[in-house]
């Protein structure tokens, strides 16, 4: 039976860590051991013959019987305390029930932040590390609207789509969970350190890997089963044929989760995964409502409608309503409207082309209005002095 969060003592934590650190003992065998013996302490008290009878290899049984990992477990406890992180064992009440259902659930979750988010309605959002402008725009809009509606956005902290999904949830004032493919004190990629701190303060960082574990490439496919397993479904934005996004979608289907996909340009290799998934039966997503309408009724009752459309208040051409622009820009409202009309959400427009396309606005005025629009979140600057309209 699950234990309460408060019932885990320091001694129990050390035993859990020692069990996790046994060489060659993965979740496939560790979780059944817990289910059979009840506690890590009981496993370490078991004889070698009892461990062999439970299906362990001789070397693994010997490692458990020798207690060779307790010194390392003490080091892990120190690193956990130093990072302000916590341990959520498989038998803990804080451990999410959805994750218990998957094949090879993690024995432990190393967590930093609001562990209660593990029990909230959530959805995974994943995609390529090298997204197109269109992919980024779609992720930012959908991530914002899903978080604003009350769903926890789960992703993997990777560059590109993952990072955009986390940031969109934060910008919406919503909640997000980042699932690491490394130890919690090993931020990867390094440029996401600030983002990781923001998520730790407002959301949740989790990992199945012990502290100080580097970001080995083989960790990430394994990490993906947690992203797909935590939520009721997973949204694929962009990804190549054999990408991590495709792996996550396959895991989601094996776990009985819903799979959603944003259709992409058929000439782009990054559209292969979502377009193929749609052909195979994944739900095509153009707006957050496509996901919200497909949620199980018990989850749908706990969240509200997306508020993104209300916040952005777009016209048919994608620009802000004239009244809103007049309130924000006063005499420059006409220039702002023309600039928005000249920009696209899925392709960058160089500033020289903007100056050409907005002839009634001087270059100095255009740059000033662009700067103000960027501060207001109406436009975004890309490398090379290219601009896109925020969708």
C-alpha distance (Angstrom), angle and dihedral (degrees) to the residues before:
residue distance angle dihedral
X1 . . .
X2 3.82 . .
X3 3.78 114.8 .
X4 3.78 124.0 -136.5
X5 3.80 119.3 -100.8
X6 3.78 92.1 -113.2
X7 3.77 95.5 50.6
X8 3.80 96.9 70.9
X9 3.80 109.7 100.5
X10 3.80 126.9 -158.9
X11 3.80 89.3 -104.9
X12 3.80 91.4 53.2
X13 3.80 90.4 48.7
X14 3.81 90.7 53.5
X15 3.81 90.2 51.1
X16 3.81 91.7 49.8
X17 3.80 90.6 50.0
X18 3.80 92.3 46.1
X19 3.80 90.0 52.4
X20 3.82 92.0 48.4
X21 3.81 90.5 52.3
X22 3.83 96.3 53.4
X23 3.84 105.8 122.7
X24 3.78 112.8 -113.0
X25 3.81 95.1 10.3
X26 3.79 105.8 120.4
X27 3.81 128.0 174.9
X28 3.82 90.8 -90.7
X29 3.82 89.4 71.7
X30 3.81 103.1 19.0
X31 3.81 96.7 63.3
X32 3.84 94.4 48.1
X33 3.83 87.4 50.0
X34 3.81 90.1 55.9
X35 3.79 90.5 46.7
X36 3.81 90.1 51.4
X37 3.82 101.6 40.5
X38 3.81 99.5 28.5
X39 3.81 100.7 -138.8
X40 3.81 138.9 31.7
X41 3.81 88.7 -116.7
X42 3.80 90.0 59.7
X43 3.81 90.3 49.4
X44 3.80 92.1 52.9
X45 3.82 90.2 47.6
X46 3.80 92.0 52.5
X47 3.80 119.5 103.8
X48 3.78 122.0 -112.7
X49 3.80 90.3 -109.1
X50 3.82 91.3 53.2
X51 3.81 90.1 50.9
X52 3.80 91.4 48.9
X53 3.80 89.4 49.5
X54 3.82 87.8 54.3
X55 3.82 88.5 62.4
X56 3.83 101.7 -98.4
X57 3.79 123.3 143.4
X58 3.78 115.7 -109.3
X59 3.81 94.4 -110.0
X60 3.81 92.2 51.5
X61 3.81 92.7 47.0
X62 3.79 89.4 49.9
X63 3.80 92.3 51.0
X64 3.81 90.9 52.1
X65 3.80 92.8 46.5
X66 3.81 91.8 49.4
X67 3.82 94.0 50.6
X68 3.80 88.9 -139.3
X69 3.83 95.5 156.3
X70 3.81 101.0 58.0
X71 3.81 94.8 94.0
X72 3.81 89.8 52.6
X73 3.80 89.1 46.7
X74 3.81 89.8 57.5
X75 3.81 89.1 51.7
X76 3.81 89.7 50.4
X77 3.80 90.8 51.2
X78 3.81 89.5 53.3
X79 3.82 91.3 50.0
X80 3.81 90.9 48.4
X81 3.79 91.3 52.5
X82 3.81 91.7 45.8
X83 3.82 91.8 52.5
X84 3.81 93.6 44.9
X85 3.81 88.4 -119.9
X86 3.78 131.5 141.7
X87 3.79 137.9 -147.9
X88 3.81 122.9 -120.9
X89 3.83 110.1 -168.8
X90 3.80 123.7 -157.5
X91 3.81 91.9 -105.4
X92 3.82 94.7 48.3
X93 3.81 118.9 110.9
X94 3.81 88.7 -128.8
X95 3.81 90.9 61.8
X96 3.84 107.0 105.3
X97 3.79 114.2 -108.8
X98 3.81 91.8 -143.0
X99 3.80 90.0 60.4
X100 3.80 92.0 50.5
X101 3.81 87.6 61.4
X102 3.81 97.7 59.5
X103 3.79 128.5 91.6
X104 3.82 109.7 -89.2
X105 3.82 98.7 1.4
X106 3.82 113.8 -159.7
X107 3.79 114.7 -91.4
X108 3.81 90.5 -141.0
X109 3.76 138.0 14.3
X110 3.78 117.2 -148.5
X111 3.80 103.5 -150.7
X112 3.78 138.8 -173.6
X113 3.79 120.1 -178.5
X114 3.79 133.6 13.6
X115 3.80 105.8 -1.0
X116 3.81 90.0 -175.9
X117 3.82 88.7 75.9
X118 3.81 87.9 73.9
X119 3.81 88.2 74.9
X120 3.82 97.0 45.9
X121 3.85 124.5 99.2
X122 3.80 105.2 -87.7
X123 3.79 145.2 170.2
X124 3.79 132.5 -156.5
X125 3.81 117.8 -124.8
X126 3.80 115.9 -168.2
X127 3.77 140.9 158.6
X128 3.76 147.8 138.3
X129 3.79 126.3 -34.5
X130 3.83 87.9 -134.2
X131 3.80 104.3 51.5
X132 3.77 127.7 176.5
X133 3.79 121.5 -121.3
X134 3.81 86.5 -101.9
X135 3.82 91.8 52.8
X136 3.78 92.1 50.5
X137 3.82 92.2 47.6
X138 3.81 91.7 49.6
X139 3.80 92.3 48.0
X140 3.79 93.9 48.1
X141 3.81 92.8 49.6
X142 3.80 97.2 42.5
X143 3.81 94.3 40.9
X144 3.80 90.5 50.5
X145 3.80 94.5 47.8
X146 3.82 94.7 44.6
X147 3.81 91.9 50.0
X148 3.81 91.6 44.2
X149 3.81 88.6 53.9
X150 3.80 90.3 56.5
X151 3.80 104.0 -97.9
X152 3.81 119.3 133.1
X153 3.81 108.0 -123.2
X154 3.82 112.0 -138.2
X155 3.79 123.1 -164.4
X156 3.78 142.0 144.6
X157 3.82 106.6 -105.8
X158 3.82 91.7 -118.6
X159 3.78 122.1 142.4
X160 3.78 118.5 -85.4
X161 3.81 120.4 13.0
X162 3.83 95.5 14.0
X163 3.79 92.5 53.4
X164 3.82 91.7 45.5
X165 3.82 91.0 51.6
X166 3.82 93.3 52.2
X167 3.80 92.7 46.4
X168 3.80 92.9 47.5
X169 3.81 90.7 53.8
X170 3.80 91.1 50.1
X171 3.82 92.1 47.6
X172 3.81 89.0 52.4
X173 3.79 90.0 54.7
X174 3.81 87.5 -115.7
X175 3.80 134.7 125.2
X176 3.77 131.5 -89.5
X177 3.81 138.2 -178.0
X178 3.80 122.0 -152.1
X179 3.81 116.4 -155.8
X180 3.80 111.5 -155.6
X181 3.79 127.7 -146.7
X182 3.81 87.9 -155.7
X183 3.78 138.9 38.9
X184 3.80 115.3 -58.0
X185 3.80 90.3 -112.8
X186 3.80 92.1 53.8
X187 3.82 105.2 75.2
X188 3.79 112.6 -159.4
X189 2.94 123.3 -141.3
X190 3.80 94.6 28.3
X191 3.81 93.4 -141.7
X192 3.81 88.6 66.7
X193 3.81 94.3 66.1
X194 3.80 92.8 107.3
X195 3.80 91.0 45.9
X196 3.82 90.1 50.6
X197 3.80 90.5 53.2
X198 3.81 91.1 49.7
X199 3.80 90.8 50.9
X200 3.82 91.9 46.6
X201 3.82 89.5 54.0
X202 3.82 98.0 43.5
X203 3.81 105.6 17.8
X204 3.79 136.9 10.7
X205 3.80 138.7 -73.7
X206 3.81 116.6 -159.7
X207 3.78 138.1 174.3
X208 3.78 137.7 170.4
X209 3.81 89.6 -148.7
X210 3.82 123.2 92.9
X211 3.78 119.8 -107.7
X212 3.83 116.4 -75.4
X213 3.82 92.6 21.3
X214 3.84 107.2 148.5
X215 3.79 121.4 -127.5
X216 3.82 97.6 -95.5
X217 3.83 112.7 -175.4
X218 3.82 92.4 -123.9
X219 3.83 90.5 58.4
X220 3.79 94.0 68.6
X221 3.83 101.5 64.4
X222 3.82 87.1 50.2
X223 3.82 90.6 47.3
X224 3.81 89.9 54.9
X225 3.82 93.0 67.7
X226 3.82 87.7 64.2
X227 3.82 93.0 50.6
X228 3.81 91.1 51.7
X229 3.80 94.6 38.1
X230 3.80 98.4 53.5
X231 3.80 97.7 59.7
X232 3.78 137.1 51.0
X233 3.80 88.9 -111.7
X234 3.78 147.3 -10.9
X235 3.81 130.8 -119.5
X236 3.82 118.1 -146.0
X237 3.80 114.0 -157.9
X238 3.82 106.7 171.9
X239 3.78 133.1 -11.9
X240 3.78 143.1 141.1
X241 3.80 124.4 -109.8
X242 3.82 96.6 -88.9
X243 3.80 98.1 26.1
X244 3.78 130.6 132.1
X245 3.81 86.8 -103.8
X246 3.81 90.5 60.6
X247 3.82 89.9 47.7
X248 3.81 90.9 51.2
X249 3.81 91.3 49.8
X250 3.82 91.3 50.7
X251 3.81 90.8 49.2
X252 3.81 90.4 49.2
X253 3.80 91.2 53.4
X254 3.82 91.0 48.3
X255 3.81 88.8 50.7
X256 3.81 92.3 50.8
X257 3.80 93.3 -111.6
X258 3.80 125.1 143.9
X259 3.81 116.6 -102.3
X260 3.81 121.4 -148.0
X261 3.80 127.1 -178.2
X262 3.79 138.1 -168.9
X263 3.83 109.4 -134.7
X264 3.78 115.0 -122.3
X265 3.79 143.3 -163.3
X266 3.82 108.3 -68.5
X267 3.82 90.8 -140.3
X268 3.82 92.4 59.3
X269 3.80 120.3 86.2
X270 3.82 87.6 -148.9
X271 3.81 88.5 66.4
X272 3.79 93.0 58.8
X273 3.82 97.3 90.9
X274 3.84 99.4 45.7
X275 3.81 94.4 40.5
X276 3.81 92.4 48.7
X277 3.81 90.7 47.4
X278 3.80 90.3 53.1
X279 3.81 89.5 51.7
X280 3.80 88.2 51.5
X281 3.79 93.8 52.0
X282 3.81 107.5 -82.8
X283 3.80 112.9 142.9
X284 3.79 114.2 -101.1
X285 3.80 110.8 -125.2
X286 3.80 124.8 -153.9
X287 3.80 97.5 152.7
X288 3.80 139.0 11.5
X289 3.80 89.1 -102.2
X290 3.82 89.1 68.7
X291 3.81 88.4 63.6
X292 3.80 98.0 37.7
X293 3.80 92.1 51.8
X294 3.80 90.6 53.6
X295 3.80 97.0 51.4
X296 3.80 121.8 112.6
X297 3.84 109.9 -90.0
X298 3.82 93.4 -117.1
X299 3.81 90.5 57.2
X300 3.81 95.1 40.4
X301 3.80 90.9 56.6
X302 3.82 91.2 59.1
X303 3.81 97.6 56.1
X304 3.77 137.3 56.5
X305 3.81 134.2 -126.9
X306 3.82 117.5 -77.7
X307 3.77 113.1 -88.8
X308 3.79 97.8 -162.7
X309 3.82 94.2 97.6
X310 3.78 90.4 51.9
X311 3.78 91.3 49.7
X312 3.78 95.1 47.8
X313 3.83 98.1 36.0
X314 3.80 96.1 -167.3
X315 3.78 130.3 -169.2
X316 3.79 124.0 -140.3
X317 3.80 91.3 -86.4
X318 3.80 90.7 51.4
X319 3.80 96.6 -110.2
X320 3.79 125.2 124.9
X321 3.83 118.1 -94.4
X322 3.79 112.7 -84.5
X323 3.81 93.3 -120.7
X324 3.80 90.8 55.7
X325 3.81 92.6 48.2
X326 3.80 91.0 48.7
X327 3.79 90.4 53.1
X328 3.79 91.9 49.0
X329 3.81 101.9 38.5
X330 3.80 106.0 23.3
X331 3.82 109.1 -169.7
X332 3.83 90.3 7.8
X333 3.82 92.8 57.5
X334 3.82 92.8 102.0
X335 3.81 91.3 52.4
X336 3.81 90.5 47.1
X337 3.82 91.1 51.9
X338 3.82 91.8 49.3
X339 3.82 91.3 48.2
X340 3.80 92.1 50.6
X341 3.81 90.5 48.1
X342 3.81 90.0 52.2
X343 3.81 94.0 51.4
X344 3.79 128.4 79.9
X345 3.83 126.6 -149.8
X346 3.82 94.3 -140.1
X347 3.81 103.6 40.1
X348 3.78 132.0 44.5
X349 3.81 121.5 -117.4
X350 3.80 117.5 -153.2
X351 3.78 116.6 -125.2
X352 3.83 90.9 -119.6
X353 3.81 89.8 57.7
X354 3.80 89.6 48.4
X355 3.80 91.4 53.5
X356 3.82 87.9 51.7
X357 3.81 94.3 46.6
X358 3.82 94.9 46.8
X359 3.83 100.5 50.7
X360 3.81 95.5 163.7
X361 3.80 91.3 63.4
X362 3.81 123.3 72.6
X363 3.80 117.6 -129.1
X364 3.81 92.5 -111.6
X365 3.82 91.9 49.2
X366 3.80 91.2 46.3
X367 3.81 92.1 52.0
X368 3.81 91.0 48.4
X369 3.82 92.6 49.3
X370 3.80 91.1 45.7
X371 3.80 90.5 52.9
X372 3.80 91.5 50.9
X373 3.81 91.6 46.3
X374 3.79 90.0 51.7
X375 3.81 90.7 53.0
X376 3.81 89.2 50.8
X377 3.81 91.8 50.5
X378 3.81 94.3 -115.3
X379 3.81 95.5 118.9
X380 3.78 136.4 19.0
X381 3.78 128.9 -148.1
X382 3.80 119.4 -132.2
X383 3.82 126.2 -163.5
X384 3.80 115.0 -72.2
X385 3.82 95.6 36.7
X386 3.79 92.4 -71.8
X387 3.81 120.3 146.1
X388 3.79 135.2 -156.7
X389 3.76 131.6 -168.9
X390 3.78 112.6 -115.0
X391 3.79 105.8 -114.7
